[in-house]
Amino acid sequence: MPTYSSEDACTDRPDDRSPGRDIGPASPDDPSPGHGIGPASPDDPSPGHDIGPASGTGPALGPGLEMEKAYTFFLELQATRYDPTRSKVETPQLPLRPKHFLQLQQLFNDDPRFASVRGKVRCTYDSETGLLSVAPRTSHLHALTVDKLAIRLFREKLSVIKQLDGPTGDFARGIIHLRSSDLEFIKMRPSHGDNDDDNNIRVFSTEPDEQFSHLRAPFPGIIIEVSVSQRWEKVKDKAERLMRKAKGKVALVINIDYPDHVHSKEATVSVWRSKILQHGLGPDGNQRSWSWSQEVNQEKIQHCDGTPVITDKTIPISLYEFAPFTAHAYNGADDIEMSLSFQELRCVVHEVQQEVAMIAEAKRNAGPPSEDDSESDED
């Protein structure tokens, strides 16, 4: 697999929790009201540091043809019925300039018309392409897979480590997981009088299915994505864009893919991983060298007939990967190794498909499905 590397000129200040909008509720097991994943430290010396949610960073709202088109687009999307018998679904896309995407985010928060539509979709935006991709909210197959993976990884794998005394336990107890919350990398460049806001704004915004982060970390370290009947090239492109934009801040992306849930029970796993190669390369100690690669590419964990793929393969996971730029603040914390086996992942898939079949049977007995019962989704 190809490996991509770069250098990130930035500082990491895990002790500095600059005010930022909470991206979503914390884990039910975590007593904190929410986990801030907002702006990076203002002391960050990079030309345009990555910041969190865009609310308040964009220009003042105002009427415009592109914004009207965006509103019409979401109204039409809300009225669209998604056919659960389609084995492949397309992602609706809308051309949108960066400054208008930031305006749209504010409308999602402030305008009841937009808020009602926003709650039914998941969005991904990249100023590099100028496209906003929109997907309906999750199906039972999707949601149950995310739930069970979170339990396997978060509750079961971390519960023992959280009980340890000392720095290792302290670090582990700060790890939380967040469901389908906005993750954004926004770079604001200084204006040089060209009056072209789009040249000064770089935005990548997405809503991962599950994020594992730390209370003292500005970004999640581990992300879980589940794709159902999506076009694989789009799934892969989204993961690779995330790894590039994160610049080592996201250590691990794990994807479970159901290539064609209508005609097959097949399931695959894919893994993307980044690594920090060196710290403190520059004279001020703020340079960071990182790389990322796809370690696992659509390896089957279950055949199309529902039988398991027999393998002893595992996905290694280290404790530090939950917050790669924060772990060093816990002097003496051990980087404990854990893993997810392909067999564990297959068990999750099998359990979920059984539960979905039971739900479908109950719905057939109860009557015709509603608009919200679609079993296909796309990002």
Secondary structure, 3 states (H helix, E strand, C coil): CCEEEEEEECCCCCCCCCCCCECCCCCCCCCCCCCECCCCCCCCCCCCCCECCCCCCCCCCCCCHHHHHHHHHHHHHHHCCCCCCCCCCCCCEEECCHHHHHHHHHHHHHCHHHHHHHCCEEEEEECCCCEEEEEECCCHHHHHHHHHHHHHHHHHHHHHHHCCCHHHHHHHHCEEEEECCCEEEEEECCCCCCCCHHHCEEEEEECCCEEEEECCCCCCCEEEEEEECCCHHHHHHHHHHHHHHHCCCCCEEEEEEECCCCCCCCEEEEEEEEEEEEECCCCCCCEEEEEEEEEEEEEEEECCCCCECCCCCEEEEEHHHHCCCCHHHCCCCCCCEEEEEHHHHHHHHHHHHHHHHHHHHHHHHHCCCCHHHCCCCCC
